[in-house]
Amino acid sequence: MNFWRSLVGKLWITIICLVGSVLIFLGLFLLPYINRNFAAYESTEIKHLFTYTCIVGFLLTTFFALFLFTKITQPMQLLIQAANAIREGKYDTRLSLVTSDEIGELAKTFNHMSTELEATIRSLNEEKNHLSSVLRSMSDAVITFDRSGQIILTNPPAQNLLDSWKELEWQGHDQQEFGASVPDPLLPLFHTVMDKGEDVGDHIHVKKGSWSVQMAPLYTDNVIRGTVAVLRDITEEVKLEKMRSDFVANVSHEIRTPLSMMQGYSEALLDGMAGSPEESEELVQVIYDESLRMGRLVKDLLDLARMEAGHTDMHRQEVNVNELIERVHRKFMVRSKEQGLTLDYHEQGQQLLLSDVDEDRLEQVLTNLLDNAFRHTPEGKKVTIGADRILGERHELVRIRIKDEGVGIASEDLPYIFDRFYKADKARVRGEDKGTGLGLAIVKNIVEAHGGSVSAASVLGKGTEFTILLPISKKQSQALSQTKSI
């Protein structure tokens, strides 16, 4: 700090000016008086004494100024430097002044203030980091807007959501009033919160996703300064709720139909409407068939529930796929002749072994797929089954294909044919023996339980082909690889 701009410098200049003024005043009025009333040699001594007095006064004044500089100005400079350090964020700055005067008390107060400020700042940083960690760990999206609608805070899920929404073209709302930062689906809620100052909640739908939104106002001195919105992805919940309602409706429909027929035919028998034993036998046969249908439905439901819950008992063993297909082929040969269909089995001549599968479950898969093919293929057409070995991305696979020449499945129905109770009635011509709508869902669960996959390809009017891919065991895969290298 410049000495002349300091408090001590200004005080020293003031004292020097004051002493100089006194000496000049004395010199102007006292020296003429001395010259008139004293002798020459006495006058000279008095003038020398006056000069010495001026020099001593100047030196004393300078010494006093330096004393004040060390006791006041230097501690004040240290205090100013410490205050500047705290202003720059160095909250651990402390003063080492140890005096018993006001400067010492000021230094103690400053150090106490620095300690409290450092603790407060540390606490605020910890709370900020804690809040930041909470926001980052939340699976829900959190977005904070200011009064103009600009985004001032987001967590990672919210940022990902906003990035995915940026590419969408919104229609039906004008974003000019509150700025383009407020996503279009949130604008009505933002307007409501800013106008009424109340918490609001709603469900929004964007493309195929659904979100539950809760938006609340942010206040500063009883004035709304913005809003905070919490968005929870409920797409899966909505989907599951729809599946649940569809499942209840489908089960009710599937059970109500055979029950109605059984009730109707039973009432006909009780009322004596059968005119002959043959008619009575026919009515009883219908009741029996419908009871079997209900039994199959209940059995399929229980099997599917156990599979989806992971409670299926698998008796895994080594299975020869060729022998399994031959056995299923022989079982359906009689039915193919009865329906006027041709059932071909294309054997590739390869030894197809799966060492860790449930033979009965795989037979159930093939039976369900062939049963579907027979029920939806007109007379005179052909159904083909075959198996071979292919190389997958990481290991070798056994591929089983079942192809029919039926009416096919519409392309819009293909993604849903493995759902429970889904029946592509528009694309299928059903026979008298209708399925339960659970066969393909059971097939998918069994195949996936073996680590495989099942898919379908179809051309409307030409037929459908189901493809099953099952992984070969590690041991068998190594053996096949050695055979190929030879």
N, C-alpha and C positions, 0 to 999 in steps of 0.2 A: 504494500500500500504506500502511496506517495505521502511523505511526512508532512508536507505543507497542507495536504487535504485532510489530515487526521485531526482529531479533537485536540490532542496535545500541541500539534503544530499551530493550529489556530489560536489556542490559548497562549502559547509562547509569543506569537506575533502580537497578540493583544497586549500582553504585559510589556513587551519591548516598546511598543508604540506608546503605552501609558508612561513608562519610565522615561522614554525619550522626550515626551511632551513635557513632563515635569522638569527635566533637566534643561530643556530649551527655555521653558518659562523662567526658571531660576537664573539661567544665564543671561537672559534679556534684561531682567530687573535687578538681579543681585550684583552682577559684575560692575555695572556703573557705580553702584553704591559703594562697593569695595574700593574702587579707584579713587573716589572722592574722600573717603574717610580713613583710609589706611595708607601707611607709607608704601613705598615702592616694593621694598623687600618683603614686607608683610603681605602685600597684595599678590605677589608672585607665589608665595607659599600657600596662600588660600586658594589660588587658582589651581596649583598642583594638587592640593587636597581634593578640590572639586573634581579634577580629572580622575584621580585615583578612585574617588567614590563612584564615579560613572562606570569605570572599568569593573570595579568589584560588583556593582549592581547588575551589570550585563552578564558577568560570569555567574553570579548567583541565580539570575533568571534562567540562564542556559542550563545550569545544573538542575534546577527545579524542573525544567521542561524535560530533560533526560530522565529524571526520576519518575515523573508522571508517565513518560513514554513506556518505561519498563513495567510499571505497575498497572497501567490502564490500557494503553494502546496495544501492546503485544498480546495480553490476554484476550482483548476484544478481537484482534486479528485471528487468533486461534479459534475463538468461538465462531467467527464468520466462516473460516475454512471448514470447521466441523459441520456447520449448518449447510454449507454448499455440498459437502460430501453426502449428507443425508438426503438432500434434494436430488442428488444423482443416483440414489438407490443404495448407498453404502450405509445400511442401517446399523452396522456394528461399530460405527465411529463413536469414540469416547474422548473426553477431555481429561488431561492429567494434572490440572491445576489444583494445588493444595494451599489455599489461603483462608484466613479467617475473616476476610472482609466481604463486601457485597459481591465482588467478582468470584470469590470462592463459592458463595451460595448460589450464584448464577450458574457456575460450572456444575455443581451438584444437581441442581434442578434440570440442567440440560442433559446430563448423563441419565437421570431417572426418566426424563421424557424419551430419550433415545431407546432405553431399555423397553419401556412400555410400547413405543412405536414399533420396535423390532418384533416384539411378541405379537402385537396386533397384526402386523403384516404377515408374519409367519402363520398365524392362525387363519388369516384370510386366504393365503396361498394353499394351506392344507384343505380348507373347505372348498376352494376352487378345484383343486386336484381331485378331491373326493367326489364333487359334483360331476366333474369331467369323467371320472372313472365310472360313475353310476350311469351317466348318459351313454358312454361307449358300450357298457355291458348290457344295456337294455336291448331287447329284441324289437320293441316298439319304436316307431319313428317319432322323434320329437323335433318340432320346428317352431321357432320363435320369430314373430313379425313385429316391426315397429308400426307406428300410426300410419305411415304411408304405404305399408304393405311390403316393405323390403325385408328380406330374410336377414336376421342378425345372428342366429345360432341354429345349428343342426347337429345331430349325432350321426354316426356312420350309416345306420339303416335309413335315416331320413335323406341323407345325401344320395345314397344309391337309388332311393325311390324317386327323388327329384330328377336325377340324371335319366332315369328310364322314362319319366314323363315329359322331358324336354323335347323329345322327338315326336310327340303326339301333336296332332292338329286339333285344337279345341274349337268348338262351335257353340253358339247360343249365348255367350257371355262376353261382355266388354270389360277388358282389364285396364283401360286407360285411367280410370279414376284412382285406383289404388296401386297402380304399377303392375308390371308384368311378373313380379316375383311371386305373387300369390298364385298357386296353381288353380286352374279353372274349377276343379271340383270343390275346392275349399272356399271359393269366393262367397257363396251365399252364407256360409257359417261366419266368415270374417266380417261381412256386413252386419249380420245380426249381433255379433259380440260387440263391435264398435258402436252400434247404435243403442243397444239396450244395456250393455255392460253386464251381461249375465252369461253363465256357463251354458253351453249348448252342446248337443251330441247328435250324431246322425251316422248312417251307413252310406258310403259312396261306392260306386262301381265304375271301374276303369278297365276297359277291355274285358279280360276274363277274370280280373281280380276284384276282390271285395275288401273294404277296409271299414273298421269302426273308428269314428273320429270323435274326440272330445276336445273342445276348444274353450279356453277360459281367458278372461282379460287380465292384463298386467297393470297395476296401479302405481303411481308415484304422486304422493300428496293428494290423494283422492281424484287424480286425473288419469284417465286411461292412456298409457304410453305404448301399448301394443297388445299382442295376444300370444298365447302359447297353445300349440295344437299337438295332440298325441294321437298317432295313427297306429292301429293294430290290424295286422293282416289276418282277416277271418275267412280267407278264400277256402281253406281246407275245412273250416267249420261249416261254412255254407254248403260246400260240396257234400260233406258227411251228413248234414241235416237233410239235404235233398235225397241222398242215397237211403237214409233211414225212412223217410216218408215214402219214397218209391218202393222200398223193400216191404214196408207194412202194407201198402196198397196192393203190390203184386202178390204177396202171400195171401192176403185176404181174398183177392180175386181167384187165385189158383185153388184155394181150399173151398171157396164158396161154390165154384162151378160143380165139382164132383159131389159136394154135399147136397146141392139143390137137385141134382139128378137122382142121387140116392133117395132123397126125401120124396121126390115126385114119383119115382117108380115104386117105392115102398107103399105110399098112399094108394097107388093104383092097385097093388096086390091086396091091400087091406080092404079096399072098396069092392073087390071082386070084379075089376074091369077086365081081367084076363079071361077070355072066352074058352080057352083050351089049355091043356097042359103045355103045349108047345109055346104059347104066348107067355104063360107063367114062367117057363124055363128061360125064355128070352129076357124077360124083365129081371129075373134073378141073375142072369149072366151079366147084364148091364150093371146091376148093383155091385156084383163081384169085381168087374173090371174097374169101376170107379173107385172101389175100396183099394184095389191094388195100386191105382194111380196115386191115391192119397198116401199110401204107404211108401211109394217111391219118392214122393215129394218130401215127406217127413225125413226119410232116410238121407236124401241128398242134402237137405237143410242141415241135419246133424253132422254129416260128413264135412260139409263146407265150413260149418262153424268151428269144428275141431281143427281143421286145416289152418284156417285163418288165425286161430288162437295158438297154433304151434303145438297142439296136443296129439298130433297124428302119430300112431305107432308105425314105425317103418322097420320091416324085417329085411334088412339089406343083405344081399348076397351077390355072388357072381351070376350073371344071366347071359345066356346066348340069345342075342336079339333075333337071329335068323330062326331059331327054334320057336321063340315066342310069337313071331309074326306068322309062322306056318301054322301054329296051333290056333291063332285067332282067325286065320284064313280058312281053315277047315271048319271052324265053328260057324262062319257066315256063308259058307258055300250053299248050304241047304236054303237059307233065306234068299240068297241071290237067285236061285232057280225058281223059288216060289214067286218072286217079284219080277222075274223076267229080266234080270240084270246080269251083266258080265263082271265077275270079280277077278282081277288079274293081280298076281304077285310077281314082281320083278326082282328076282334074286341076283345079286351082283357077284356071287361066288367069293365074297370076302368073309373072313371070320370076324364077326362083330361081337365083342365081349364087353360087357359093363360089369365091373367087379364090385360096385357098391350101390346097388339099386334094389328097390322092392319090386319083385316080379309081379305080384298081384296088382299093385298100383299101376304099373306100366300096362298090364293087360286091361285094366279099367280104362286107361286113357285111350288105347287103341279101340276098345269096344265102343266107347262114347263117340269117337270120331267116325268110326264106320257106321254106327247106328244113325248118326246125323246124315252121313252121305247116302245111306239107303233110303231114308225117309224123304229126302229132297231130290232124288234122282228119278226121272221118269223111266217107264218100262222101255227096254231095248237099249238103254245107254250103258256105259261102262264105269266101273269104279276100280281104281288102281292103287295098290299099296306097294311100297318099296323102301329099302334102307341101304345106305352106303356109308362110307367113312370119308370125311372131309377134313381139311386143315383149317382150324380157326386162327384167331389173332395170336393166342398164347399157347393153345394146345389142340390136339386132335379131337374131333367130335364125331358122334354117330348121328346121322341125319335120317329121320323117318318121314316119308311123305305119303299122304293120303289124298288122292285126287279123284273128284267125281265130275260127271258131265251133266250136272243138274242145271237149274235155272240161274245159279250164281247169287251173289250178294251185292247189293248196291254199294258204291264206293263210300257214300255218306254213312252207311251202317257198319262198315268194317272196323272202325276204331272202337266200337262198343260191343262187339259180339261176345267178348269174354266177360262182360259185366253180368251180374246176377239178374235173372229173369228177363234179359234182353232178348227179344225175338224180332228178327227182321222180317215181319209178316209181309211187307210190301214186296220183298224180293223172293220169298219162299212160297212154294205150293205145298201145304202140309197134308199129310195123309190122315187116316183115321186115328192113328196112335200118336197123339201130340206129346211133345216133350215137356219137361218141367221148367225149362229155361235156366237150369243150373248146370247142365252137362259141361258146357265149355268153361264155365267158371271153375268147376272141379278139375277139369283137364289142366287149366293154367296153374292152379295151386299145386297139383301133384308134380308137374314138370318143374316148376320153380323150386319145389322142395328137394328135387334132385340136382339143383344147380344148373338146370337147363332153361330153355326158352321155347315158346310156341308162337307161331305167327300164321297169318292167313292171307292168301292172295286170291282174288276172284275177279272174273269178268262176267258182267250181267248177261245172262243168256247162254253162257258157254261152260260155266262150272266154277268149282272152288277147289283150291289146293291148300291143305294144312301141312306145315313143316315143323317138325320137332327136332331140336338140337340138344343132345345130351353129351356131357363131357366124358371122355374115356379116363379111367384112373391113371395116375402117374406111372405106375408100373407097366400097364398095358401100353401107354403112350411111348415109353422108352423102348419096349420090345418092338413096336411097329416102326419106330424110327430106325432101329438097327436093321430090320428087315429091308427097309427102303434103301439103306446105304449099301447092303449086299447086292 
